[in-house]
Amino acid sequence: MRPAAEQAAQSLREEILSGVIASGARLGEAELASRLRVSRTPIREALTRLAAEGLVELQPNRGARVATWSTAELRDIFELRLRLEPYAVRLAVPRLGPEQLDELHELAESMLRTGRPGRRQDLTPIVEANRRFHGLFIEAAGTAPLAAALRGVTHAAVVHQNFHDYTPEALLRSLHHHVEMVAAARAGDGDWAEAIMRAHLYNARATMIGVPRS
């Protein structure tokens, strides 16, 4: 991506994740180009990038808007993640090297230090650390189809909304899950790490859509 497009993507990403641009808001190329002082071509490239990240929806003949999800869509997202991500973590554990384990540890500790619940908190740094944390496990799993499938359902905007919606107790539980996953990975116990990832996702799902009725 060219520098102007990358800069535009970063600016829009920060505004979306911080809530400055609301969920569902239309993203007009002309207005964005004028406000960000670039041509429409970099804006178009930036929107394409953000669509790939799950932050923006591109609609044929209707332009772009900030992504939104219905309760049914969120349920499907969590169902797919619950089937795929714990399995990816179990595959990843024996493949993680010392440098990756150290990075996972630092990411988990940084999230624990900075994570705070509440709509007024700037959670952009923790969202990025969380993305990297989960991404390290997915990358280490070593299967391209699994990684591609997970990238399709692990949306940054969903994660950001999730962090804002946590109660203090649920957020603390989520952040401690990261720490325990690192402990399991250091112990070389894929089953333990898989179980914690599953609990982590159940905690996130309960926060966003409640506990499904049986």
KEKE-3310 file (N, C-alpha, C; in steps of 0.2 Angstrom, whole numbers, plus 5000, padded with zeros to 4 digits):
npx = (5004:5002:5011:5002:4989:4991:4993:4980:4972:4977:4973:4959:4956:4959:4950:4938:4940:4941:4928:4925:4920:4905:4898:4891:4891:4891:4904:4910:4919:4923:4921:4929:4942:4943:4943:4954:4964:4969:4970:4956:4960:4969:4961:4951:4959:4963:4950:4948:4958:4954:4942:4946:4951:4940:4934:4926:4913:4911:4900:4892:4889:4884:4894:4904:4903:4905:4908:4894:4886:4873:4864:4863:4873:4884:4883:4886:4899:4906:4903:4910:4923:4924:4925:4936:4947:4952:4957:4967:4976:4980:4987:4997:5005:5016:5025:5029:5042:5056:5057:5045:5037:5041:5037:5023:5021:5024:5015:5003:5005:5006:4993:4986:4991:4986:4973:4956:4939:4924:4916:4923:4936:4951:4954:4961:4976:4975:4967:4975:4986:4979:4975:4988:4992:4983:4985:4998:4997:4989:4997:5007:5001:5002:4995:4989:4975:4968:4972:4968:4954:4951:4955:4945:4935:4939:4936:4942:4934:4924:4930:4935:4923:4918:4928:4925:4912:4913:4911:4919:4923:4922:4931:4943:4944:4945:4958:4966:4965:4974:4986:4986:4986:4998:5006:5002:5007:5021:5023:5022:5009:4997:4984:4979:4981:4972:4960:4959:4958:4946:4938:4940:4934:4921:4918:4920:4909:4898:4898:4895:4883:4876:4872:4869:4852:4848)
npy = (4994:5011:5026:5037:5031:5021:5030:5036:5025:5021:5033:5032:5019:5022:5031:5024:5013:5020:5025:5037:5038:5031:5015:5008:5020:5029:5030:5041:5044:5056:5065:5060:5061:5075:5079:5072:5076:5071:5062:5054:5041:5036:5035:5026:5014:5013:5011:4998:4991:4992:4985:4972:4970:4969:4980:4988:4989:4985:4990:4986:4998:5006:5011:5013:5008:5009:4993:4983:4972:4960:4952:4938:4937:4939:4928:4918:4921:4919:4905:4900:4904:4897:4884:4884:4892:4887:4875:4879:4885:4874:4867:4876:4877:4867:4872:4885:4896:4901:4916:4919:4915:4924:4936:4934:4933:4946:4954:4949:4953:4967:4970:4966:4976:4988:4987:4992:4993:5001:5014:5026:5024:5023:5011:5007:5003:4991:4983:4982:4975:4963:4959:4955:4946:4935:4933:4928:4915:4910:4911:4903:4890:4885:4881:4886:4887:4886:4898:4908:4906:4909:4923:4928:4928:4934:4949:4965:4976:4970:4964:4976:4982:4972:4973:4985:4983:4974:4970:4975:4963:4953:4958:4957:4944:4940:4945:4939:4926:4927:4928:4915:4907:4909:4903:4890:4887:4889:4878:4868:4862:4858:4855:4861:4874:4875:4873:4884:4894:4891:4894:4907:4912:4909:4917:4930:4929:4928:4941:4949:4944:4936:4921:4907:4900:4883)
npz = (5000:4996:5003:5006:5006:5016:5027:5027:5029:5042:5050:5048:5054:5067:5070:5069:5078:5090:5091:5086:5073:5070:5072:5058:5051:5036:5023:5014:4999:4994:5004:5014:5007:5006:5020:5025:5017:5005:4989:4980:4976:4986:4997:4992:4992:5005:5011:5005:5011:5025:5024:5022:5034:5042:5047:5039:5028:5011:4999:4984:4972:4982:4990:5005:5022:5040:5048:5054:5065:5067:5080:5077:5067:5075:5084:5075:5071:5084:5085:5075:5078:5090:5086:5078:5083:5096:5092:5084:5093:5100:5091:5089:5100:5102:5092:5095:5097:5108:5107:5102:5113:5123:5117:5117:5131:5135:5128:5134:5148:5146:5142:5153:5162:5156:5153:5155:5159:5151:5142:5140:5140:5131:5122:5111:5111:5118:5110:5099:5104:5108:5096:5090:5099:5098:5084:5084:5089:5079:5068:5071:5071:5059:5047:5033:5027:5039:5045:5036:5037:5050:5051:5043:5052:5064:5069:5070:5074:5081:5092:5098:5102:5110:5121:5126:5131:5142:5159:5174:5180:5170:5161:5168:5170:5156:5153:5161:5156:5145:5151:5157:5146:5140:5150:5149:5136:5138:5146:5137:5135:5125:5126:5138:5135:5124:5131:5139:5129:5124:5135:5136:5124:5127:5137:5131:5122:5130:5135:5124:5118:5127:5136:5126:5124:5128)
capx = (5000:5006:5011:4996:4984:4993:4991:4973:4970:4978:4968:4952:4956:4959:4943:4933:4941:4939:4921:4924:4916:4901:4896:4886:4891:4893:4911:4910:4926:4924:4921:4935:4947:4944:4945:4961:4968:4972:4965:4951:4963:4972:4955:4949:4964:4962:4944:4949:4962:4950:4937:4950:4952:4933:4931:4922:4909:4910:4893:4892:4884:4882:4899:4907:4901:4908:4904:4890:4884:4867:4865:4863:4879:4889:4883:4889:4906:4908:4902:4916:4929:4925:4927:4943:4953:4955:4961:4973:4980:4983:4992:5003:5009:5023:5028:5031:5049:5057:5056:5037:5034:5043:5032:5016:5021:5024:5008:4998:5006:5004:4986:4984:4992:4982:4965:4951:4932:4921:4916:4927:4943:4955:4956:4965:4982:4974:4964:4981:4990:4975:4976:4994:4992:4979:4988:5004:4995:4986:5002:5011:4998:5006:4991:4986:4968:4965:4973:4963:4947:4951:4956:4939:4930:4941:4936:4945:4929:4920:4935:4935:4916:4918:4932:4921:4906:4915:4911:4926:4925:4923:4937:4949:4945:4948:4965:4970:4966:4980:4992:4986:4988:5006:5009:5001:5012:5028:5023:5021:5003:4992:4977:4978:4980:4966:4954:4959:4956:4939:4935:4941:4929:4914:4918:4918:4902:4893:4898:4892:4876:4873:4873:4863:4848:4849)
capy = (5000:5017:5030:5041:5026:5019:5035:5037:5019:5022:5038:5029:5014:5024:5034:5018:5009:5024:5027:5044:5036:5027:5009:5009:5026:5029:5033:5044:5045:5063:5069:5058:5064:5082:5079:5069:5080:5066:5061:5049:5035:5033:5033:5019:5009:5013:5007:4991:4988:4991:4980:4966:4969:4968:4986:4992:4985:4988:4988:4987:5004:5010:5014:5010:5010:5005:4987:4982:4965:4958:4946:4932:4937:4938:4921:4914:4923:4915:4898:4898:4904:4892:4878:4884:4895:4883:4870:4882:4886:4867:4865:4881:4876:4864:4876:4891:4896:4906:4923:4920:4915:4930:4941:4932:4935:4954:4956:4947:4957:4974:4970:4966:4982:4994:4985:4995:4993:5007:5017:5032:5022:5022:5004:5005:4999:4984:4980:4980:4970:4957:4956:4952:4940:4930:4932:4924:4908:4907:4910:4897:4884:4882:4879:4892:4887:4888:4905:4912:4905:4913:4930:4930:4929:4938:4956:4970:4980:4965:4964:4982:4983:4967:4976:4991:4980:4970:4972:4974:4956:4949:4960:4955:4937:4939:4947:4933:4921:4928:4926:4908:4904:4909:4898:4883:4887:4888:4871:4864:4859:4861:4853:4866:4881:4874:4874:4891:4898:4890:4898:4914:4914:4909:4924:4935:4928:4930:4948:4952:4941:4932:4914:4904:4895:4876)
capz = (5000:4995:5009:5007:5007:5022:5032:5027:5033:5049:5053:5048:5058:5074:5072:5069:5084:5096:5091:5083:5067:5073:5069:5053:5047:5029:5022:5007:4997:4993:5010:5017:5004:5008:5027:5026:5012:5000:4983:4981:4975:4992:5001:4990:4994:5012:5012:5003:5017:5031:5023:5023:5042:5045:5050:5034:5023:5004:4996:4977:4970:4988:4994:5010:5028:5045:5048:5060:5065:5070:5085:5073:5064:5081:5086:5070:5072:5089:5084:5071:5082:5095:5083:5075:5087:5101:5089:5081:5099:5102:5085:5089:5106:5101:5087:5097:5100:5114:5106:5102:5119:5126:5115:5120:5138:5136:5126:5140:5153:5144:5142:5160:5165:5154:5151:5159:5156:5151:5136:5140:5140:5125:5122:5105:5112:5120:5104:5094:5108:5108:5089:5089:5103:5095:5078:5085:5090:5073:5063:5073:5070:5053:5042:5029:5027:5045:5047:5032:5040:5057:5049:5041:5058:5070:5067:5075:5077:5086:5097:5101:5105:5116:5126:5129:5134:5147:5166:5177:5182:5164:5158:5171:5168:5149:5152:5164:5151:5140:5155:5158:5139:5140:5155:5146:5130:5141:5149:5131:5136:5120:5129:5143:5131:5120:5135:5141:5123:5123:5140:5134:5119:5130:5141:5126:5119:5135:5136:5119:5116:5132:5136:5122:5127:5125)
cpx = (5004:5006:5005:4990:4985:4991:4984:4970:4971:4974:4961:4951:4956:4953:4938:4934:4940:4932:4920:4919:4912:4900:4890:4886:4894:4900:4911:4917:4928:4925:4928:4942:4949:4946:4952:4966:4973:4967:4961:4954:4966:4966:4952:4953:4964:4956:4944:4953:4958:4944:4940:4951:4945:4930:4926:4919:4909:4904:4893:4887:4882:4887:4901:4903:4905:4904:4900:4888:4878:4869:4866:4870:4885:4889:4886:4897:4909:4908:4908:4922:4930:4927:4934:4949:4956:4960:4968:4978:4984:4989:4998:5008:5016:5027:5031:5038:5050:5055:5048:5034:5035:5038:5025:5016:5021:5018:5003:4999:5004:4997:4983:4985:4988:4975:4961:4944:4930:4921:4920:4934:4945:4958:4960:4971:4980:4971:4970:4985:4986:4976:4982:4995:4989:4982:4994:5002:4993:4992:5006:5008:5000:5001:4987:4979:4965:4966:4969:4956:4946:4951:4949:4933:4932:4942:4938:4939:4924:4924:4934:4928:4916:4922:4928:4915:4907:4913:4918:4928:4926:4930:4943:4950:4948:4955:4969:4970:4972:4986:4992:4988:4995:5009:5008:5006:5019:5028:5023:5015:4998:4985:4975:4977:4974:4960:4954:4956:4948:4935:4935:4936:4922:4913:4916:4911:4897:4892:4894:4885:4873:4874:4867:4859:4848:4842)
cpy = (5006:5021:5033:5036:5023:5024:5036:5031:5019:5027:5035:5024:5016:5027:5029:5015:5013:5026:5034:5043:5030:5020:5010:5015:5025:5033:5035:5046:5052:5067:5067:5061:5071:5083:5077:5072:5076:5066:5055:5042:5032:5031:5027:5014:5008:5009:5000:4987:4987:4986:4973:4964:4968:4974:4990:4987:4989:4986:4990:4993:5008:5013:5010:5012:5006:4999:4987:4974:4964:4953:4940:4931:4936:4931:4917:4915:4919:4908:4896:4898:4899:4885:4878:4886:4891:4877:4873:4883:4879:4865:4870:4879:4873:4867:4883:4891:4901:4913:4924:4920:4921:4936:4940:4935:4943:4956:4955:4952:4965:4975:4970:4973:4988:4993:4988:4995:5000:5011:5023:5030:5021:5015:5002:5001:4992:4980:4977:4974:4963:4954:4952:4946:4934:4928:4927:4917:4905:4906:4904:4890:4881:4880:4885:4893:4889:4895:4909:4912:4910:4921:4932:4931:4932:4945:4961:4974:4976:4965:4970:4983:4978:4970:4981:4988:4976:4974:4972:4967:4952:4951:4957:4947:4936:4940:4942:4927:4921:4925:4918:4904:4903:4904:4891:4882:4886:4881:4866:4860:4861:4860:4859:4873:4881:4876:4881:4896:4897:4894:4905:4917:4914:4915:4929:4935:4930:4937:4951:4950:4937:4925:4911:4899:4888:4874)
cpz = (5000:5002:5011:5009:5014:5028:5033:5031:5040:5053:5053:5053:5065:5075:5072:5076:5090:5096:5088:5077:5070:5069:5064:5049:5040:5028:5015:5005:4996:4999:5014:5014:5006:5015:5028:5021:5008:4994:4985:4980:4982:4997:4999:4992:5001:5014:5011:5009:5023:5030:5024:5030:5045:5048:5045:5029:5016:5001:4988:4975:4976:4992:5000:5017:5034:5047:5055:5059:5069:5076:5082:5070:5070:5083:5081:5070:5078:5089:5080:5074:5087:5092:5080:5079:5092:5098:5086:5087:5100:5097:5086:5095:5105:5096:5089:5100:5105:5113:5105:5109:5123:5124:5117:5127:5139:5133:5131:5146:5152:5144:5149:5164:5163:5153:5157:5156:5156:5144:5135:5139:5133:5125:5115:5106:5114:5114:5100:5098:5107:5101:5088:5093:5100:5088:5079:5085:5083:5068:5065:5072:5064:5047:5039:5029:5033:5047:5043:5035:5046:5055:5047:5046:5064:5068:5072:5078:5082:5092:5101:5105:5111:5122:5130:5133:5140:5154:5168:5178:5176:5161:5161:5170:5161:5149:5156:5160:5147:5144:5156:5151:5138:5144:5152:5140:5133:5143:5143:5131:5131:5123:5134:5139:5127:5125:5138:5135:5123:5129:5139:5129:5122:5134:5137:5123:5124:5136:5130:5117:5121:5131:5131:5126:5124:5123)
residu = (MET:ARG:PRO:ALA:ALA:GLU:GLN:ALA:ALA:GLN:SER:LEU:ARG:GLU:GLU:ILE:LEU:SER:GLY:VAL:ILE:ALA:SER:GLY:ALA:ARG:LEU:GLY:GLU:ALA:GLU:LEU:ALA:SER:ARG:LEU:ARG:VAL:SER:ARG:THR:PRO:ILE:ARG:GLU:ALA:LEU:THR:ARG:LEU:ALA:ALA:GLU:GLY:LEU:VAL:GLU:LEU:GLN:PRO:ASN:ARG:GLY:ALA:ARG:VAL:ALA:THR:TRP:SER:THR:ALA:GLU:LEU:ARG:ASP:ILE:PHE:GLU:LEU:ARG:LEU:ARG:LEU:GLU:PRO:TYR:ALA:VAL:ARG:LEU:ALA:VAL:PRO:ARG:LEU:GLY:PRO:GLU:GLN:LEU:ASP:GLU:LEU:HIS:GLU:LEU:ALA:GLU:SER:MET:LEU:ARG:THR:GLY:ARG:PRO:GLY:ARG:ARG:GLN:ASP:LEU:THR:PRO:ILE:VAL:GLU:ALA:ASN:ARG:ARG:PHE:HIS:GLY:LEU:PHE:ILE:GLU:ALA:ALA:GLY:THR:ALA:PRO:LEU:ALA:ALA:ALA:LEU:ARG:GLY:VAL:THR:HIS:ALA:ALA:VAL:VAL:HIS:GLN:ASN:PHE:HIS:ASP:TYR:THR:PRO:GLU:ALA:LEU:LEU:ARG:SER:LEU:HIS:HIS:HIS:VAL:GLU:MET:VAL:ALA:ALA:ALA:ARG:ALA:GLY:ASP:GLY:ASP:TRP:ALA:GLU:ALA:ILE:MET:ARG:ALA:HIS:LEU:TYR:ASN:ALA:ARG:ALA:THR:MET:ILE:GLY:VAL:PRO:ARG:SER)
# end
